[in-house]
Amino acid sequence: MNSGQQRGVTGRSQVRRGELIATGRKLFADTSYDALSMDDIAKHAGVAKGLIYYYFQSKRGYYLAIIEDSMADLVSRAAGDTDLPSAERVYRTVDGYLRFAQHHQAAFRTIATGGVGFDTQVQSIRDAVRQELIATIAEGAYARRDIPLLARLALLGWLSSVEAITLDWLGHQELTRETVCALLIRMLRGTLHTIAEFEPGCPEPPAESLPAALAEAVPAPVEA
């Protein structure tokens, strides 16, 4: 087999693997991990069970690949547009997070709840994504990703609130995404103010350097 043929095989393999992960994201988001057998998964995917073992070695390997893919998607959506001014990146990060949750609800719930019980490997993946999102917010607020421990803890607390609020919003959605985004960014403004009080090395960004939603947005009233 020449190099061109090898690239073709590799490309087809990547496509097939991606298709299996896309199927798994839907299955594991709507059905518990233990309730699905490999036979069930293969039937839903329309493939032989051996193909899943070929790509992922085990059911657990398949599940972890799905979690990693979902979280990579979330980070990519939330932290994109790196060429934008830092203030705009803060807004895009929060709005991108909410857009992902709104349009990929099953996947988001899997991410935010940590999957199957307390799975240390899943929690490790989730924690890595949290740290990346925190670093993205820090870069937008302070123009640097490396921040003191106290500032990181404060932003982690804010992000935990974001997760809880987003999960609850998905269950109701009386509020628009724009309103929830404004609420979360206002909460972020309060967090940045508190960080500045405790950590001189992280001064509160001036209002004029913040996105309009952070400096001025007021949540819209809920329509009757």
N, C-alpha and C positions, 0 to 999 in steps of 0.2 A: 504493500500500500504506500503510495507516495504521500508527500506532505500535504498536498491539496486534498487528497481523499481523507487523510487523518483529520484535517481541520473540519471537513464536512461531517465526519462522524462525531467529532467533539461538539460541533454546533448543534447537531440533532439531539445529542445526549443532553445538552444544557436546556434545550427547549422541552424535552420530555421531562426532565427533572423539575423544571419550572411549572409545568402543567400538573405534575403530581403534588407539588407544594400548594398550588392554587386550590386544588381539590381538597387537600388536607386542611387548609385554613378554614374552609367552609364547614367541613365535617367536625373538626375538633372544637370549633366555636359554638356549634349548636348541639353537640352531643358530648357526654363526658368521655374522658380518655379510656376508662375501664369498660365502657359500654360498647366500644368499637373494637372488633377483632380485625386482624389482618385480612381475613377473608371478606369482611364487610367493606374495608377500605378498598381492597382490590376490585370488588364488585362496583362500588360507586365510581371508581376511577376508570373502570372498563379496561383493566389490564390484568395480566397474570400476577399472582402474589409474589412470584420470584423476582419480578421486575422491581418491586418496591424494596425487597431485600438487597437487590443488586445496587441500587442507588443509596440506600440509607442503612443497610446492615440489620436494622431491627425496628420494631414499632416505636421504641423510645427515640432512636436516632431520627426517625421520620418526624416525630413530634417536635423534637428540639430544632430540626431544620425549619419547620413551619414557624416556630416561635421566633427564631433568628430572622427569618425572612420578613415576618410581620413587623418586627421592631426596626429592622433596617429601612423598611418602607416608611415607617413613622418618622424616623430621624431625617430621612431624605426630604420628606415633605415639609417638616417643621424647620429644618435648618438650611434650606436652599437659598439661592440668590445671594451668594456671598459677596457679590460686587456692590450690593446696595449699601447706602450709608448705615452706620451702626444703629441709629434710632429706628430706621425702617425695618431693619432685620429683627428687632425686638417684636415689632407688631407682626411681621410675617411669620415669626416663629410661633406665636400664640395662635394666630389665625390658621396657620397651616396645621397645627395640632388639632384644632377643632374641626377643620375640614376633613382631616383623616378620620377622626372619630365619627363624624356625621355620615360619611360616605362608605366607611368600612366598619360598621358598628360591631359586627360579630368579632372581627379581628381585634378591634380595640378592647372589647370586653375581655378577651383572652389575655391581652397584654396587661391591662390594668389590674386584673384580679390574680395574675400570676399563674394561670393555668390550672394544673391539677394539684390541689392542696398546697403544702409547702414543699415545693420541689427546689432543692438547692441550686441545681443547674439552671432552671428557668429563672429563679430569683437572681442568679448571678448575671444572666443575660439582661434581665430587666434593669438591674442596678447599673449596668454599663450604659444602657440607653439613657437612664435618668441623668447620669453624670455628663453625657454628651449634650443633653438638652440644657442642663445647668450651665455648661461651658458656653453654649451658644448664647444664652441669655446674658452671661457675664461679659462675653465679647461685645454684645450690643450695648450693654450698660456702661462698661468700664474700658472697652477697647482692649481687653486681654482675657484670656481663658483661665489663667492661673490666679486664683483669688484665695484670701485667707480662709482658714477653716470656719470661722464664725460666719462669714459671708456665704460660704458654701452651704452650711447648715440652714441658714435662713432661706436661701433659695430652694433647698430641698424641701423645707416645710411648705413653701409656696407651691412647689410642683406637686406635692402630695395633695394639697387642697384642690389644685387644678384637676387631678385625676378623679377625686371624689365628686367634685362639682360636675365634671363632664359626664361621668357615669350617671348621675342623677338626672342631668339635663336630657340625656339620650332616652331616658324612660318616660319623659313628659313632653319636652320640646314645645311648651307654650311660648318660650322665649326664642327669638331669632338667634342665629349664630353670631350676628353682629353685636347684639346686646350682651350675650355671654362673653364675647371677646372683650368688650369694653369693661365689663365687671372684673374679669381676670386681670386685665392690664391695670385697672385702678388698684386692685389688690397688690399687684407687683410694685406699683409706685409706693404704696405704704411699706412694703418689704424693703425696698431700696432706701427709703427714708430711715427705717429702723437700723439697717446695716450701717448707714453713715453715722448714726449716733454711737454705735459700739466699735466701729472699725474706721479710724481716720484714713487708712490707706484706701478706702473705698468710698469716696465722697459721693453724695447724691448727685446724679446727672442734672444739670440745669434744665428747667422746664422747656426752654426753647430747643434743646437738643433731643427732646423726647418725641416720639410719634404723637400725632394729634390725639389719637385714641387714649394715650396714657396721660396726656396733659389736660385734656378738655372733655373727653367723652363722658356722657351721662347716659346710663342705661335707659332705653326707651320704655315707656309704660306698657304693661301687658294689656293687649286688647281684650275686651270682654267677649 
